């Protein structure tokens, strides 16, 4: 193919860099993206690109002038694609011809080829769709409509904005049509989940600012975190758990981290997670920011997924702790007037703390993530606790050959959620029965159920271990020669628990001793005088 074979296509020079003025043919007239679209000579779209239609008489928003200005700039100078490639995708263009031109130019540029009027004409002729995109005359019109300078970014944002509005209309139409059907294939809650996922994906499309950040920005943020730690009383850059020795070991809870808290049944993993969540929510202090949003400067807003216990049972545990009325007395109603008064006062004291509980059983990871996003947008969210990981189900429609693969998907999604929301996520996990087969019952990383992915995705893995639990079940007869040794060991371990930091991506591993009150189901700080002589330093 040569220029003589191309009718009505004026010769063009395609420079290596974009000039400041109009193209060489002198026909460039800046186009107003808001001008009357009837004057634009784009091929008439028969159906919005990337849309199934809304079934409504309402005109779908679009801006053909902006589309032509951006496409013309790309064809005139392929360097312009680098400025808008992250903002736009082919389906953002309203006219089908513009979609085809953008996607073809994108493919050619990404392969290192030149995408201009001549090469596109040859490509479209080879594909047999040259007339569908308007022929040579339309390519010429695009070049004459090219935007130059910084306005190309503004035009690209206009295109993306109206594309998002069109998709919002389409989602609304789909919701109406789906809700009107009574096939029973998807129930009402399932339709809500589907709509919520679509709307959130669209919201993220409209606000996403992903991509590389300069090392200067990363270092600046790191220095800010170090400054917070330096200036804080406890020397923490993360959120304090309210447990001093644990904070000293892990530096508090850090945003974007996935923390696994595991233990065998009756070790107190739910109690420890509840204590940490309550401590953080109770300490919450939020300040208004210049943009009218609120930010936690102390403690934080907590979301707690209680998949094993009901919300009122979890609240009952916290009430037992705060009121200092034993939980078993509360359950039995075996309280005197003083106990009941303390319980009422404790309820008034803590009823307004920002601790939000969701006790939906069998929740899927997609539902969990959607609700966490909604909570962060509506109330704020600084910590998410999930009790426990093995009760979360895989996303609807996902297929896996085994439970191990399902857990891998779930832990990956939890880590992604922690990064997306920029909050720490604590996920409780069960341990395998292999622990019970060893003389030393302290858990190890290999004891995690479906352990491969959990250990890999977690930034930190902590185990809860109470030796007194096992000692109670090994009590010998008083006449036994081992009774005195057992009694001495039992007295030294009663009211104590260990948190074993088995993995910490950004710090040392080791053990921390905490006080444990079984009557109040509460973990607390252990006075130095009661600490064991065992080695609890770094490992």
TIVEX-453127 format. One record per residue (C-alpha): z negated, x negated, y. Coordinates in steps of 0.05 Angstrom, whole numbers, padded with zeros to 5 digits. Layout:
REM residues N
[rec [Z X Y]],
...
//
This chain:
REM residues 539
[rec [00000 00000 00000]],
[rec [00017 -00025 00071]],
[rec [00009 00004 00140]],
[rec [00081 00032 00140]],
[rec [00060 00077 00082]],
[rec [00003 00109 00120]],
[rec [00029 00165 00166]],
[rec [-00003 00179 00233]],
[rec [-00056 00125 00225]],
[rec [-00057 00079 00285]],
[rec [-00068 00005 00270]],
[rec [-00141 -00016 00276]],
[rec [-00176 -00084 00282]],
[rec [-00243 -00087 00247]],
[rec [-00285 -00142 00278]],
[rec [-00344 -00177 00244]],
[rec [-00394 -00150 00293]],
[rec [-00399 -00085 00333]],
[rec [-00373 -00092 00405]],
[rec [-00409 -00061 00463]],
[rec [-00348 -00021 00487]],
[rec [-00299 00029 00456]],
[rec [-00252 00013 00398]],
[rec [-00186 -00024 00413]],
[rec [-00143 00040 00412]],
[rec [-00178 00062 00476]],
[rec [-00188 00132 00451]],
[rec [-00264 00131 00445]],
[rec [-00301 00184 00483]],
[rec [-00376 00188 00470]],
[rec [-00392 00253 00434]],
[rec [-00452 00295 00451]],
[rec [-00486 00314 00385]],
[rec [-00505 00381 00416]],
[rec [-00435 00400 00439]],
[rec [-00397 00462 00414]],
[rec [-00382 00447 00342]],
[rec [-00319 00490 00344]],
[rec [-00286 00432 00381]],
[rec [-00300 00382 00324]],
[rec [-00241 00371 00278]],
[rec [-00280 00360 00214]],
[rec [-00255 00395 00152]],
[rec [-00288 00463 00148]],
[rec [-00345 00460 00098]],
[rec [-00340 00512 00044]],
[rec [-00411 00500 00021]],
[rec [-00467 00457 00049]],
[rec [-00470 00389 00016]],
[rec [-00527 00383 -00033]],
[rec [-00546 00456 -00025]],
[rec [-00543 00515 -00071]],
[rec [-00541 00562 -00011]],
[rec [-00595 00607 00012]],
[rec [-00562 00673 00000]],
[rec [-00579 00691 00072]],
[rec [-00536 00710 00131]],
[rec [-00575 00660 00173]],
[rec [-00532 00600 00194]],
[rec [-00556 00536 00163]],
[rec [-00573 00482 00215]],
[rec [-00524 00425 00220]],
[rec [-00494 00376 00270]],
[rec [-00423 00355 00254]],
[rec [-00415 00315 00318]],
[rec [-00473 00270 00299]],
[rec [-00445 00263 00228]],
[rec [-00378 00241 00256]],
[rec [-00409 00192 00305]],
[rec [-00449 00158 00249]],
[rec [-00391 00155 00200]],
[rec [-00345 00128 00253]],
[rec [-00394 00073 00270]],
[rec [-00400 00053 00197]],
[rec [-00324 00051 00187]],
[rec [-00315 00012 00252]],
[rec [-00369 -00039 00234]],
[rec [-00401 -00040 00165]],
[rec [-00463 -00074 00195]],
[rec [-00480 -00006 00223]],
[rec [-00495 00018 00152]],
[rec [-00554 -00030 00148]],
[rec [-00585 00007 00208]],
[rec [-00580 00077 00178]],
[rec [-00578 00065 00103]],
[rec [-00653 00075 00095]],
[rec [-00652 00139 00136]],
[rec [-00594 00176 00105]],
[rec [-00567 00196 00037]],
[rec [-00502 00230 00020]],
[rec [-00533 00299 00012]],
[rec [-00558 00297 00084]],
[rec [-00487 00310 00109]],
[rec [-00468 00383 00119]],
[rec [-00392 00376 00111]],
[rec [-00371 00359 00039]],
[rec [-00318 00312 00066]],
[rec [-00371 00274 00105]],
[rec [-00414 00269 00042]],
[rec [-00355 00239 00003]],
[rec [-00338 00190 00058]],
[rec [-00411 00166 00066]],
[rec [-00423 00159 -00009]],
[rec [-00357 00122 -00020]],
[rec [-00370 00076 00039]],
[rec [-00440 00063 00015]],
[rec [-00417 00044 -00055]],
[rec [-00364 -00003 -00027]],
[rec [-00412 -00037 00022]],
[rec [-00466 -00046 -00030]],
[rec [-00415 -00080 -00075]],
[rec [-00396 -00128 -00019]],
[rec [-00329 -00096 -00003]],
[rec [-00304 -00075 00066]],
[rec [-00306 00000 00079]],
[rec [-00258 00017 00135]],
[rec [-00202 00066 00148]],
[rec [-00151 00027 00106]],
[rec [-00195 00014 00045]],
[rec [-00223 00084 00044]],
[rec [-00153 00115 00047]],
[rec [-00132 00072 -00012]],
[rec [-00195 00091 -00050]],
[rec [-00187 00166 -00037]],
[rec [-00112 00164 -00055]],
[rec [-00128 00130 -00121]],
[rec [-00180 00184 -00135]],
[rec [-00131 00239 -00117]],
[rec [-00176 00270 -00064]],
[rec [-00145 00242 00000]],
[rec [-00126 00310 00027]],
[rec [-00195 00338 00010]],
[rec [-00228 00293 00060]],
[rec [-00180 00311 00116]],
[rec [-00127 00257 00107]],
[rec [-00111 00200 00154]],
[rec [-00119 00243 00216]],
[rec [-00193 00256 00201]],
[rec [-00208 00183 00189]],
[rec [-00176 00168 00256]],
[rec [-00218 00222 00288]],
[rec [-00281 00190 00258]],
[rec [-00263 00122 00287]],
[rec [-00250 00154 00355]],
[rec [-00319 00189 00350]],
[rec [-00358 00125 00332]],
[rec [-00426 00115 00363]],
[rec [-00442 00046 00391]],
[rec [-00509 00014 00406]],
[rec [-00578 00041 00391]],
[rec [-00558 00115 00393]],
[rec [-00533 00111 00321]],
[rec [-00607 00112 00299]],
[rec [-00620 00175 00340]],
[rec [-00558 00208 00310]],
[rec [-00580 00189 00240]],
[rec [-00648 00220 00252]],
[rec [-00615 00284 00277]],
[rec [-00574 00288 00213]],
[rec [-00636 00277 00170]],
[rec [-00676 00329 00210]],
[rec [-00626 00385 00201]],
[rec [-00616 00366 00128]],
[rec [-00691 00374 00117]],
[rec [-00689 00442 00151]],
[rec [-00631 00464 00107]],
[rec [-00669 00442 00045]],
[rec [-00731 00479 00069]],
[rec [-00689 00542 00073]],
[rec [-00663 00529 00003]],
[rec [-00733 00520 -00025]],
[rec [-00755 00585 00008]],
[rec [-00696 00622 -00023]],
[rec [-00711 00592 -00091]],
[rec [-00784 00613 -00086]],
[rec [-00764 00684 -00070]],
[rec [-00713 00688 -00127]],
[rec [-00762 00657 -00177]],
[rec [-00819 00703 -00157]],
[rec [-00773 00764 -00162]],
[rec [-00757 00749 -00235]],
[rec [-00802 00776 -00289]],
[rec [-00777 00735 -00348]],
[rec [-00846 00708 -00363]],
[rec [-00820 00638 -00375]],
[rec [-00861 00611 -00316]],
[rec [-00924 00647 -00295]],
[rec [-00949 00655 -00223]],
[rec [-00992 00592 -00221]],
[rec [-00934 00553 -00251]],
[rec [-00888 00577 -00196]],
[rec [-00939 00558 -00143]],
[rec [-00944 00488 -00173]],
[rec [-00868 00481 -00173]],
[rec [-00863 00505 -00101]],
[rec [-00919 00459 -00080]],
[rec [-00885 00399 -00112]],
[rec [-00819 00415 -00078]],
[rec [-00851 00424 -00010]],
[rec [-00891 00360 -00015]],
[rec [-00830 00320 -00037]],
[rec [-00794 00348 00024]],
[rec [-00852 00331 00069]],
[rec [-00852 00260 00043]],
[rec [-00777 00256 00054]],
[rec [-00788 00275 00126]],
[rec [-00844 00226 00140]],
[rec [-00831 00168 00092]],
[rec [-00836 00101 00126]],
[rec [-00831 00056 00065]],
[rec [-00801 -00012 00060]],
[rec [-00820 -00084 00074]],
[rec [-00874 -00103 00124]],
[rec [-00876 -00170 00156]],
[rec [-00927 -00221 00133]],
[rec [-00956 -00219 00203]],
[rec [-00972 -00145 00195]],
[rec [-01002 -00156 00126]],
[rec [-01046 -00213 00151]],
[rec [-01068 -00172 00211]],
[rec [-01091 -00116 00166]],
[rec [-01127 -00165 00121]],
[rec [-01164 -00195 00180]],
[rec [-01184 -00125 00202]],
[rec [-01215 -00112 00134]],
[rec [-01251 -00179 00136]],
[rec [-01276 -00163 00206]],
[rec [-01305 -00097 00183]],
[rec [-01341 -00133 00126]],
[rec [-01367 -00187 00173]],
[rec [-01393 -00138 00224]],
[rec [-01424 -00089 00174]],
[rec [-01498 -00095 00157]],
[rec [-01485 -00100 00083]],
[rec [-01425 -00146 00088]],
[rec [-01378 -00094 00057]],
[rec [-01305 -00081 00073]],
[rec [-01302 -00020 00027]],
[rec [-01342 00045 00023]],
[rec [-01414 00034 00002]],
[rec [-01433 00066 -00064]],
[rec [-01506 00073 -00041]],
[rec [-01526 00025 -00097]],
[rec [-01541 -00043 -00064]],
[rec [-01534 -00089 -00124]],
[rec [-01469 -00056 -00146]],
[rec [-01441 -00061 -00075]],
[rec [-01460 -00135 -00075]],
[rec [-01420 -00146 -00139]],
[rec [-01358 -00106 -00122]],
[rec [-01358 -00105 -00046]],
[rec [-01357 -00029 -00042]],
[rec [-01300 00017 -00060]],
[rec [-01233 -00004 -00031]],
[rec [-01174 00039 -00013]],
[rec [-01114 00040 -00061]],
[rec [-01158 00017 -00119]],
[rec [-01161 00052 -00186]],
[rec [-01230 00043 -00217]],
[rec [-01245 00061 -00289]],
[rec [-01317 00080 -00305]],
[rec [-01326 00084 -00380]],
[rec [-01382 00092 -00430]],
[rec [-01402 00124 -00495]],
[rec [-01432 00195 -00493]],
[rec [-01501 00201 -00463]],
[rec [-01496 00134 -00427]],
[rec [-01494 00169 -00359]],
[rec [-01423 00157 -00334]],
[rec [-01418 00227 -00304]],
[rec [-01487 00219 -00273]],
[rec [-01468 00152 -00242]],
[rec [-01402 00179 -00215]],
[rec [-01438 00240 -00187]],
[rec [-01491 00196 -00153]],
[rec [-01437 00152 -00121]],
[rec [-01398 00213 -00098]],
[rec [-01460 00246 -00069]],
[rec [-01483 00182 -00034]],
[rec [-01415 00173 -00001]],
[rec [-01409 00247 00020]],
[rec [-01480 00249 00047]],
[rec [-01468 00186 00089]],
[rec [-01403 00214 00118]],
[rec [-01394 00206 00193]],
[rec [-01326 00225 00222]],
[rec [-01300 00208 00291]],
[rec [-01243 00240 00329]],
[rec [-01183 00195 00340]],
[rec [-01136 00193 00400]],
[rec [-01084 00234 00361]],
[rec [-01137 00290 00350]],
[rec [-01145 00271 00276]],
[rec [-01212 00252 00246]],
[rec [-01229 00187 00211]],
[rec [-01291 00170 00170]],
[rec [-01329 00112 00200]],
[rec [-01387 00117 00150]],
[rec [-01386 00145 00080]],
[rec [-01328 00193 00068]],
[rec [-01300 00259 00046]],
[rec [-01301 00264 -00030]],
[rec [-01259 00303 -00079]],
[rec [-01289 00311 -00149]],
[rec [-01249 00337 -00208]],
[rec [-01301 00361 -00258]],
[rec [-01260 00377 -00319]],
[rec [-01319 00377 -00368]],
[rec [-01374 00410 -00327]],
[rec [-01370 00471 -00282]],
[rec [-01379 00464 -00207]],
[rec [-01447 00498 -00209]],
[rec [-01472 00452 -00265]],
[rec [-01451 00391 -00224]],
[rec [-01485 00420 -00163]],
[rec [-01547 00432 -00206]],
[rec [-01550 00359 -00223]],
[rec [-01547 00339 -00150]],
[rec [-01601 00391 -00132]],
[rec [-01647 00362 -00186]],
[rec [-01637 00293 -00156]],
[rec [-01649 00313 -00083]],
[rec [-01706 00362 -00096]],
[rec [-01740 00316 -00147]],
[rec [-01748 00376 -00193]],
[rec [-01730 00356 -00265]],
[rec [-01663 00385 -00286]],
[rec [-01691 00413 -00352]],
[rec [-01743 00452 -00313]],
[rec [-01688 00481 -00269]],
[rec [-01647 00502 -00329]],
[rec [-01706 00536 -00363]],
[rec [-01732 00567 -00298]],
[rec [-01799 00533 -00312]],
[rec [-01815 00522 -00239]],
[rec [-01876 00537 -00198]],
[rec [-01873 00562 -00126]],
[rec [-01874 00491 -00099]],
[rec [-01816 00469 -00143]],
[rec [-01774 00529 -00122]],
[rec [-01788 00517 -00049]],
[rec [-01766 00444 -00056]],
[rec [-01703 00468 -00091]],
[rec [-01686 00516 -00034]],
[rec [-01699 00463 00019]],
[rec [-01655 00413 -00018]],
[rec [-01599 00465 -00022]],
[rec [-01602 00476 00054]],
[rec [-01602 00401 00066]],
[rec [-01539 00385 00026]],
[rec [-01498 00449 00027]],
[rec [-01452 00425 00082]],
[rec [-01438 00354 00058]],
[rec [-01362 00341 00049]],
[rec [-01362 00341 -00027]],
[rec [-01306 00385 -00055]],
[rec [-01308 00403 -00130]],
[rec [-01249 00427 -00172]],
[rec [-01270 00447 -00242]],
[rec [-01203 00472 -00267]],
[rec [-01198 00456 -00341]],
[rec [-01136 00425 -00372]],
[rec [-01107 00407 -00304]],
[rec [-01041 00368 -00305]],
[rec [-01033 00302 -00268]],
[rec [-00981 00334 -00222]],
[rec [-01029 00391 -00204]],
[rec [-01085 00342 -00194]],
[rec [-01042 00300 -00147]],
[rec [-01017 00360 -00108]],
[rec [-01087 00387 -00096]],
[rec [-01112 00319 -00075]],
[rec [-01056 00313 -00024]],
[rec [-01071 00382 00002]],
[rec [-01145 00366 00009]],
[rec [-01129 00302 00047]],
[rec [-01084 00340 00095]],
[rec [-01132 00398 00107]],
[rec [-01201 00366 00105]],
[rec [-01190 00292 00098]],
[rec [-01203 00252 00034]],
[rec [-01235 00183 00026]],
[rec [-01253 00182 -00048]],
[rec [-01227 00218 -00110]],
[rec [-01268 00223 -00174]],
[rec [-01237 00247 -00239]],
[rec [-01285 00266 -00296]],
[rec [-01253 00249 -00342]],
[rec [-01186 00217 -00355]],
[rec [-01174 00241 -00426]],
[rec [-01180 00314 -00404]],
[rec [-01121 00307 -00356]],
[rec [-01055 00330 -00385]],
[rec [-00986 00301 -00373]],
[rec [-00941 00331 -00321]],
[rec [-00904 00394 -00342]],
[rec [-00836 00377 -00372]],
[rec [-00853 00305 -00388]],
[rec [-00840 00283 -00459]],
[rec [-00877 00229 -00496]],
[rec [-00880 00209 -00569]],
[rec [-00955 00197 -00571]],
[rec [-01020 00208 -00534]],
[rec [-01020 00134 -00516]],
[rec [-00955 00143 -00477]],
[rec [-00984 00205 -00444]],
[rec [-01045 00167 -00421]],
[rec [-01000 00111 -00396]],
[rec [-00963 00161 -00352]],
[rec [-01028 00191 -00327]],
[rec [-01060 00124 -00308]],
[rec [-00996 00101 -00274]],
[rec [-00995 00166 -00234]],
[rec [-01069 00157 -00215]],
[rec [-01056 00087 -00190]],
[rec [-00995 00111 -00151]],
[rec [-01038 00167 -00121]],
[rec [-01091 00117 -00099]],
[rec [-01038 00077 -00063]],
[rec [-01003 00138 -00034]],
[rec [-01066 00168 -00005]],
[rec [-01097 00100 00011]],
[rec [-01163 00118 -00022]],
[rec [-01204 00092 -00081]],
[rec [-01196 00134 -00144]],
[rec [-01252 00132 -00196]],
[rec [-01230 00157 -00264]],
[rec [-01281 00165 -00319]],
[rec [-01260 00147 -00390]],
[rec [-01286 00153 -00461]],
[rec [-01297 00094 -00507]],
[rec [-01278 00089 -00580]],
[rec [-01329 00093 -00636]],
[rec [-01319 00019 -00651]],
[rec [-01378 00006 -00604]],
[rec [-01426 00039 -00653]],
[rec [-01403 -00007 -00710]],
[rec [-01428 -00070 -00675]],
[rec [-01498 -00098 -00671]],
[rec [-01488 -00110 -00596]],
[rec [-01471 -00042 -00568]],
[rec [-01447 -00068 -00501]],
[rec [-01376 -00043 -00489]],
[rec [-01315 -00088 -00484]],
[rec [-01246 -00076 -00454]],
[rec [-01218 -00067 -00524]],
[rec [-01264 -00007 -00533]],
[rec [-01226 00036 -00483]],
[rec [-01190 00094 -00517]],
[rec [-01114 00087 -00510]],
[rec [-01135 00022 -00477]],
[rec [-01071 -00015 -00463]],
[rec [-01048 00023 -00402]],
[rec [-01118 00038 -00376]],
[rec [-01137 -00035 -00374]],
[rec [-01070 -00055 -00345]],
[rec [-01066 -00003 -00288]],
[rec [-01139 -00007 -00267]],
[rec [-01160 -00053 -00210]],
[rec [-01231 -00050 -00237]],
[rec [-01262 -00030 -00303]],
[rec [-01337 -00016 -00306]],
[rec [-01379 00004 -00366]],
[rec [-01445 00042 -00365]],
[rec [-01495 00017 -00417]],
[rec [-01567 00037 -00431]],
[rec [-01600 -00003 -00485]],
[rec [-01660 00044 -00485]],
[rec [-01616 00099 -00513]],
[rec [-01604 00059 -00576]],
[rec [-01675 00032 -00580]],
[rec [-01703 00103 -00580]],
[rec [-01663 00117 -00643]],
[rec [-01686 00053 -00677]],
[rec [-01761 00064 -00670]],
[rec [-01797 00036 -00732]],
[rec [-01859 00063 -00763]],
[rec [-01923 00041 -00728]],
[rec [-01945 00004 -00791]],
[rec [-01880 -00035 -00792]],
[rec [-01886 -00108 -00774]],
[rec [-01828 -00100 -00724]],
[rec [-01862 -00044 -00686]],
[rec [-01896 -00087 -00633]],
[rec [-01831 -00126 -00619]],
[rec [-01793 -00060 -00613]],
[rec [-01846 -00031 -00567]],
[rec [-01844 -00091 -00521]],
[rec [-01768 -00088 -00518]],
[rec [-01769 -00014 -00506]],
[rec [-01818 -00020 -00448]],
[rec [-01775 -00074 -00416]],
[rec [-01712 -00030 -00420]],
[rec [-01741 00039 -00405]],
[rec [-01716 00069 -00340]],
[rec [-01660 00017 -00333]],
[rec [-01585 00017 -00341]],
[rec [-01530 -00035 -00337]],
[rec [-01464 -00030 -00303]],
[rec [-01418 -00081 -00335]],
[rec [-01360 -00102 -00290]],
[rec [-01311 -00123 -00344]],
[rec [-01250 -00128 -00299]],
[rec [-01244 -00138 -00224]],
[rec [-01177 -00156 -00196]],
[rec [-01205 -00181 -00130]],
[rec [-01273 -00209 -00150]],
[rec [-01320 -00235 -00204]],
[rec [-01340 -00199 -00267]],
[rec [-01412 -00193 -00291]],
[rec [-01470 -00144 -00300]],
[rec [-01513 -00105 -00252]],
[rec [-01580 -00073 -00269]],
[rec [-01596 -00005 -00240]],
[rec [-01656 00042 -00244]],
[rec [-01644 00106 -00284]],
[rec [-01687 00169 -00281]],
[rec [-01669 00214 -00339]],
[rec [-01710 00272 -00312]],
[rec [-01670 00274 -00247]],
[rec [-01606 00247 -00280]],
[rec [-01604 00195 -00225]],
[rec [-01584 00122 -00217]],
[rec [-01616 00082 -00162]],
[rec [-01632 00012 -00137]],
[rec [-01678 -00029 -00182]],
[rec [-01734 -00066 -00149]],
[rec [-01730 -00142 -00160]],
[rec [-01798 -00143 -00195]],
[rec [-01770 -00099 -00251]],
[rec [-01706 -00137 -00264]],
[rec [-01696 -00171 -00331]],
[rec [-01693 -00245 -00342]],
[rec [-01624 -00237 -00374]],
[rec [-01565 -00271 -00341]],
[rec [-01533 -00220 -00295]],
[rec [-01493 -00270 -00254]],
[rec [-01419 -00279 -00250]],
[rec [-01382 -00289 -00314]],
//
